[in-house]
Amino acid sequence: MSLKLYLLRHGETAYSRTGGYCGELDPELTENGQKMADAFAKTYTTINWDAIFVSPMKRTIATAMPLCKAISMEMQFRDGLKELRYGKWEGLTNEFVKENYSEDYLRWLTEPAWNPPTGGETAVQLASRASFAIAEIQEQYPLGNVLVVSHKATIRVILCGLLGIDMGRYRDRIDIPAASLSIVQFGALGPMLKVLGDRSFMDADLRSLSGT
């Protein structure tokens, strides 16, 4: 037996539904987002969980809460699991950013590893802080099942780091829908991706919702 890392993105928010940039903003889950969290908890209470690490934001806490209550386990909060900081783009639509921050936007699209949103954070900076949380988990829980509840860009960047994918391609290579689950198994040859972006624990109506 080895460490199995479960990476769960938070459920739907108003921003994930519309595609607005949301990093440091702290919205609640929508009603459907809460249903997603409840569906995850209902399906995954049978796992023998060793720890649950959570980004300290309302949307991630609310996503982890149903499972934590069901199995009577405390969340462990880590700032390194927070979402990418979008700087001046926070709360704005993609269309507005393209029109009003066009040069920064094009640089970010071309090479987000080293080019941040205006006043925000690069993928390399995000990877650096998130890696401390993942390294802590690997050290403290070399065996068993650990859940990480985090955010879209953060989970993409974590997966790139674990799987050896170019950090500058995190937006092009990995899709992480709202409330989706990805699983990485750590073995003798390193991390292996076992599941990516799974939402089979939801009903068809929740899975069919549009959003980012």
C-alpha positions in Angstrom: 0.0 0.0 0.0 1.2 3.5 -0.8 -0.1 7.1 -0.6 -3.2 7.7 -2.7 -3.8 11.4 -3.2 -7.4 12.6 -4.0 -7.5 16.0 -5.5 -11.0 17.5 -5.4 -11.9 20.9 -7.0 -14.6 22.9 -5.1 -18.2 22.8 -6.3 -19.8 25.4 -8.5 -19.7 29.1 -7.6 -21.1 32.1 -9.5 -17.7 32.6 -11.0 -17.1 29.1 -12.1 -20.5 29.2 -13.8 -19.8 32.4 -15.7 -16.1 32.0 -16.3 -15.1 35.1 -14.3 -11.6 35.2 -12.8 -11.8 34.2 -9.2 -8.6 33.6 -7.1 -8.5 35.7 -4.0 -12.2 36.5 -4.1 -14.1 34.4 -1.7 -17.6 33.5 -3.0 -19.9 30.9 -1.5 -21.0 27.8 -3.3 -24.1 28.0 -5.4 -27.0 25.7 -4.5 -25.8 23.4 -7.2 -22.3 23.6 -5.9 -23.5 22.5 -2.5 -25.3 19.6 -4.1 -22.0 18.6 -5.8 -20.3 18.6 -2.4 -23.1 16.5 -0.8 -22.9 14.0 -3.7 -19.2 13.6 -3.2 -19.6 13.0 0.5 -22.3 10.4 0.0 -20.1 8.5 -2.4 -16.8 8.7 -0.6 -17.7 8.2 3.0 -16.7 4.5 2.6 -13.0 5.4 2.0 -10.7 5.0 4.9 -9.5 8.6 5.0 -6.2 9.4 6.8 -6.4 13.2 6.4 -8.2 16.0 4.6 -6.2 19.1 3.5 -8.2 22.1 2.5 -7.6 25.6 1.0 -8.9 28.1 3.6 -11.6 29.6 1.3 -15.4 29.5 1.7 -15.9 27.5 -1.5 -13.4 24.8 -0.6 -14.4 24.6 3.1 -18.0 24.2 2.1 -17.1 21.5 -0.4 -15.1 19.5 2.2 -17.6 20.0 5.0 -20.2 17.3 4.2 -17.6 14.6 4.1 -15.8 15.9 7.2 -19.1 15.9 9.1 -20.0 12.4 7.9 -16.7 10.9 9.0 -16.0 13.2 12.0 -12.6 14.3 10.6 -11.1 17.8 11.0 -9.9 19.8 8.0 -6.2 20.8 7.9 -5.9 24.2 6.3 -3.0 25.2 4.1 -2.5 28.6 2.4 -0.4 26.9 -0.3 -3.5 25.2 -1.6 -5.3 28.5 -2.4 -6.1 29.4 -6.0 -3.9 31.4 -8.4 -4.0 35.1 -7.6 -5.4 36.9 -10.6 -4.5 40.4 -9.4 -6.4 43.2 -11.3 -8.3 40.5 -13.2 -10.2 39.4 -10.1 -13.9 39.4 -10.7 -13.6 40.3 -14.3 -14.9 38.4 -17.4 -12.5 36.9 -19.9 -13.8 39.3 -22.6 -13.2 42.4 -20.4 -9.6 41.2 -19.7 -8.8 40.6 -23.3 -10.0 44.1 -24.2 -8.5 46.0 -21.3 -5.3 44.1 -20.5 -4.6 42.7 -23.9 -0.7 42.7 -23.7 -0.6 41.0 -20.3 -3.4 38.6 -21.4 -1.5 37.5 -24.5 1.7 37.0 -22.6 -0.2 35.0 -20.0 -1.8 32.8 -22.7 1.6 32.2 -24.4 3.6 31.4 -21.2 1.6 31.4 -18.0 4.5 29.7 -16.1 6.4 33.0 -16.1 3.9 35.7 -17.1 1.2 36.5 -14.5 -2.2 38.1 -14.8 -1.8 41.8 -14.3 -0.6 42.2 -10.7 -1.2 38.5 -10.0 0.8 35.3 -9.7 2.7 33.1 -12.1 2.2 29.3 -12.3 5.7 28.9 -11.1 4.9 30.9 -8.0 1.8 28.9 -7.4 3.7 25.6 -7.9 6.2 26.6 -5.4 3.7 27.3 -2.6 1.5 24.3 -3.4 4.6 22.0 -3.5 5.2 22.6 0.2 1.7 21.2 1.0 2.1 18.2 -1.2 5.6 17.5 0.2 4.2 17.7 3.8 1.4 15.2 2.9 4.0 12.8 1.3 6.1 13.0 4.4 3.3 12.6 7.0 1.2 10.1 5.1 3.4 7.8 3.1 0.6 5.2 3.2 -3.2 5.6 3.0 -5.7 8.0 1.5 -5.5 11.8 1.7 -8.0 14.2 0.3 -7.0 17.7 -1.0 -9.8 20.1 -1.6 -8.5 23.0 -3.8 -9.0 25.0 -6.9 -8.9 24.6 -10.7 -5.5 26.2 -11.5 -4.0 24.9 -8.3 -4.9 21.3 -9.0 -3.8 21.6 -12.6 -0.4 23.0 -11.5 0.0 20.3 -8.8 -0.7 17.6 -11.4 1.9 19.1 -13.8 4.5 19.1 -11.1 3.8 15.5 -10.1 3.5 14.1 -13.7 6.4 16.1 -15.3 4.2 18.2 -17.5 5.6 21.6 -18.7 4.2 24.1 -16.2 3.5 26.6 -19.0 1.0 24.2 -20.5 -1.1 23.6 -17.4 -4.1 25.3 -19.0 -3.7 23.4 -22.3 -3.2 19.9 -21.1 -5.4 19.3 -18.1 -9.1 20.0 -17.6 -10.5 20.2 -14.1 -14.3 20.8 -14.1 -16.2 22.1 -11.0 -16.2 19.5 -8.2 -14.3 16.9 -10.2 -12.0 14.4 -8.6 -8.5 13.4 -9.8 -6.4 10.7 -8.1 -2.7 10.1 -8.1 -1.1 6.9 -6.7 2.4 7.2 -5.4 4.5 4.1 -6.1 8.1 2.8 -6.5 8.4 4.5 -9.8 6.8 7.8 -8.7 3.4 9.3 -9.1 0.9 7.7 -11.4 -2.3 9.4 -12.5 -5.2 7.0 -12.0 -8.2 9.2 -12.4 -8.6 12.7 -14.0 -11.6 15.0 -13.6 -14.1 12.4 -12.6 -17.7 13.5 -11.7 -19.5 10.2 -11.9 -20.6 10.6 -8.3 -23.0 13.4 -9.4 -26.3 12.9 -11.0 -26.7 13.6 -14.7 -28.3 17.1 -14.1 -25.3 18.3 -12.1 -22.8 16.8 -14.6 -24.6 18.6 -17.5 -24.3 22.1 -16.0 -22.2 24.5 -18.1 -19.3 26.3 -16.5 -15.6 26.4 -16.2 
